[in-house]
C-alpha cells in the first residue's frame, strides 16, 4: 500500500487545494463540481461560482433547505440558482438524505437520493460516487426530494423529544421505542400530505 509521511501529505493536500481566485484553474478538466455552501453562501455561489462552470460540467450540491419567497411560497435552492442564472444552461443536481459527514468518513452505511432533471446525468454521477457503503437512489422530483430533506429535520427533533419526555417520566436511560415509532408514523403521514400540497 502507498504510505506517505506528513510532509508528503501536506504537499498532496496543497496541490489539490485552490483559492477562489484560482477557480478557473480548479475547473479546468473537471468532470463534476460539488458545491457545499451554507445557506448564507447561496447568493455568493450563484454570483461568484456558477457563472464560471462550463455548461457541460454537472453540478451536484449538498446545500439543503427551502427559501421563503415574499408571496409565502417556498423555493428549493436548485430552483433559486436556476432562476438567478436564467441565461445559463446549468446541469444542476442535488443530494438529499440524512447523511452526516463524520459518519460518512467512518464508512457508516448511508442512503441518499440524487435529484435533478436528467436521469442520464444522475446515473453518471451515481457511477462516480456510489460505494459499498454510500448507496444512491435517483429521482427527477427535485421539489419532492429537497422538500423532504428540509422537513425531515423538524420531524427528527419531534422524535428526539419523545426520548427526553420518556427519560423525565421514567427516570432511566432505557429507550422506549413505542412512542418514537408513533411519532415517526405521524411524521410520515404529515410529510406525505405536505409534499402532495407542493405537487410532489
C-alpha positions as CSV (number, residue, x, y, z in Angstrom):
1,X,0.0,0.0,0.0
2,X,1.1,3.6,-0.6
3,X,2.4,5.3,2.6
4,X,3.2,9.0,2.9
5,X,4.9,11.0,5.6
6,X,3.3,14.2,6.9
7,X,5.3,16.4,4.6
8,X,4.2,14.4,1.6
9,X,0.6,14.5,2.7
10,X,0.8,18.3,3.1
11,X,2.3,18.7,-0.4
12,X,-0.5,16.5,-1.8
13,X,-3.2,18.5,0.0
14,X,-1.8,21.8,-1.1
15,X,-1.6,20.6,-4.8
16,X,-5.4,19.8,-4.6
17,X,-6.4,23.0,-2.8
18,X,-7.4,26.2,-4.6
19,X,-8.5,29.6,-3.5
20,X,-11.4,31.4,-5.1
21,X,-9.0,33.4,-7.2
22,X,-7.9,30.1,-8.8
23,X,-11.4,29.0,-9.7
24,X,-10.7,28.8,-13.5
25,X,-7.7,26.6,-12.8
26,X,-9.6,24.4,-10.5
27,X,-12.4,23.9,-13.0
28,X,-10.1,23.1,-15.9
29,X,-10.9,19.5,-16.9
30,X,-13.3,18.8,-14.0
31,X,-15.8,16.0,-14.5
32,X,-18.0,17.3,-11.7
33,X,-18.4,20.2,-9.4
34,X,-19.7,19.6,-5.9
35,X,-21.0,22.6,-4.1
36,X,-21.4,22.7,-0.3
37,X,-22.1,26.3,0.7
38,X,-24.2,27.1,3.8
39,X,-27.5,28.9,3.4
40,X,-25.6,32.2,3.9
41,X,-23.5,31.4,0.9
42,X,-26.3,30.7,-1.6
43,X,-26.2,34.1,-3.3
44,X,-22.4,34.1,-3.3
45,X,-22.4,30.7,-5.0
46,X,-24.8,32.0,-7.6
47,X,-22.9,35.2,-8.3
48,X,-19.3,34.1,-8.0
49,X,-19.1,30.4,-8.9
50,X,-22.0,29.2,-11.1
51,X,-21.3,31.6,-14.0
52,X,-17.8,30.2,-14.3
53,X,-18.8,26.5,-14.5
54,X,-18.9,25.2,-18.1
55,X,-22.4,24.1,-19.2
56,X,-21.1,20.6,-19.9
57,X,-19.9,20.1,-16.3
58,X,-22.6,18.8,-14.0
59,X,-23.0,20.4,-10.6
60,X,-24.0,18.5,-7.5
61,X,-25.0,20.5,-4.5
62,X,-25.3,19.3,-0.9
63,X,-26.8,22.6,0.3
64,X,-30.2,21.7,1.9
65,X,-33.2,23.8,2.7
66,X,-36.1,25.8,1.3
67,X,-36.2,29.6,0.7
68,X,-39.2,31.6,1.7
69,X,-40.5,33.9,-1.0
70,X,-42.3,37.3,-0.5
71,X,-45.6,35.7,-1.5
72,X,-45.3,33.0,1.1
73,X,-44.3,30.2,-1.2
74,X,-41.1,28.1,-0.8
75,X,-38.4,27.6,-3.4
76,X,-35.6,24.9,-3.4
77,X,-32.0,26.1,-3.7
78,X,-31.6,24.5,-7.1
79,X,-34.7,26.3,-8.4
80,X,-33.3,29.6,-6.9
81,X,-30.0,29.2,-8.6
82,X,-31.6,28.3,-12.0
83,X,-33.8,31.4,-11.7
84,X,-30.8,33.6,-10.8
85,X,-28.7,32.2,-13.7
86,X,-31.6,32.2,-16.2
87,X,-29.4,32.8,-19.2
88,X,-27.2,29.8,-18.4
89,X,-27.9,26.1,-19.2
90,X,-26.6,24.7,-16.0
91,X,-26.7,20.9,-15.3
92,X,-27.7,21.4,-11.7
93,X,-28.3,18.4,-9.4
94,X,-28.7,18.0,-5.6
95,X,-28.1,15.4,-2.9
96,X,-30.8,14.7,-0.4
97,X,-31.0,12.4,2.6
98,X,-29.9,12.0,6.2
99,X,-26.2,12.0,5.9
100,X,-23.6,13.5,8.3
101,X,-20.1,13.9,7.1
102,X,-18.4,12.3,10.1
103,X,-20.4,9.1,9.7
104,X,-19.7,9.0,6.0
105,X,-16.0,9.3,6.7
106,X,-16.4,6.4,9.1
107,X,-18.0,4.4,6.2
108,X,-21.3,4.0,8.0
109,X,-23.9,2.6,5.7
110,X,-25.6,5.6,4.2
111,X,-28.6,6.0,1.9
112,X,-29.1,9.3,-0.1
113,X,-31.0,10.5,-3.1
114,X,-29.5,12.3,-6.1
115,X,-32.1,14.5,-7.8
116,X,-32.1,16.5,-11.0
117,X,-33.8,17.0,-14.3
118,X,-31.8,14.5,-16.3
119,X,-31.6,10.8,-15.3
120,X,-28.7,10.1,-17.7
121,X,-26.6,12.7,-15.8
122,X,-27.8,11.3,-12.4
123,X,-26.7,7.8,-13.4
124,X,-23.3,9.1,-14.4
125,X,-22.9,10.9,-11.0
126,X,-24.1,7.7,-9.2
127,X,-21.3,5.8,-11.1
128,X,-18.7,8.4,-9.9
129,X,-19.7,8.4,-6.2
130,X,-21.5,5.2,-5.1
131,X,-19.5,2.8,-2.9
132,X,-20.3,-0.3,-0.9
133,X,-21.4,1.9,2.0
134,X,-22.7,5.0,0.1
135,X,-26.0,4.0,-1.5
136,X,-27.6,6.3,-4.0
137,X,-31.2,6.4,-5.3
138,X,-32.2,8.7,-8.2
139,X,-35.1,11.0,-8.7
140,X,-36.2,13.6,-11.1
141,X,-38.6,15.1,-8.5
142,X,-36.3,17.9,-7.3
143,X,-39.0,19.7,-5.3
144,X,-40.1,16.4,-3.6
145,X,-36.6,15.4,-2.6
146,X,-35.5,18.9,-1.5
147,X,-38.7,19.5,0.5
148,X,-38.5,16.1,2.2
149,X,-34.9,16.9,3.2
150,X,-35.9,20.1,4.8
151,X,-38.9,18.7,6.5
152,X,-37.2,15.7,8.0
153,X,-35.1,17.8,10.4
154,X,-38.1,19.2,12.1
155,X,-39.7,15.7,12.5
156,X,-36.4,14.3,13.7
157,X,-36.5,16.8,16.5
158,X,-40.0,15.6,17.3
159,X,-38.9,12.1,17.6
160,X,-36.0,13.2,19.8
161,X,-38.4,14.9,22.1
162,X,-40.0,11.5,22.9
163,X,-36.7,10.4,24.3
164,X,-36.5,13.3,26.6
165,X,-40.1,13.0,27.7
166,X,-39.7,9.3,28.5
167,X,-36.5,10.0,30.4
168,X,-38.2,12.6,32.5
169,X,-41.2,10.3,33.1
170,X,-39.4,7.0,33.8
171,X,-36.1,8.5,35.1
172,X,-33.8,6.0,33.5
173,X,-31.8,5.5,30.3
174,X,-34.0,2.8,28.9
175,X,-35.1,3.6,25.3
176,X,-38.8,3.5,24.8
177,X,-39.4,2.7,21.1
178,X,-43.2,2.7,21.1
179,X,-43.5,6.5,21.4
180,X,-40.7,7.0,18.9
181,X,-42.4,4.7,16.4
182,X,-45.8,6.6,17.0
183,X,-44.2,10.0,16.3
184,X,-42.3,8.6,13.3
185,X,-45.5,7.2,11.8
186,X,-47.3,10.5,12.3
187,X,-44.3,12.3,10.7
188,X,-44.5,10.2,7.6
189,X,-48.2,10.9,7.2
190,X,-47.7,14.7,7.6
191,X,-44.7,14.8,5.3
192,X,-46.7,12.9,2.6
193,X,-49.6,15.5,2.9
194,X,-47.2,18.4,2.8
195,X,-45.4,17.1,-0.2
196,X,-48.7,16.5,-2.0
197,X,-49.6,20.2,-1.4
198,X,-46.3,21.1,-3.1
199,X,-47.2,19.0,-6.1
200,X,-44.8,16.1,-5.4
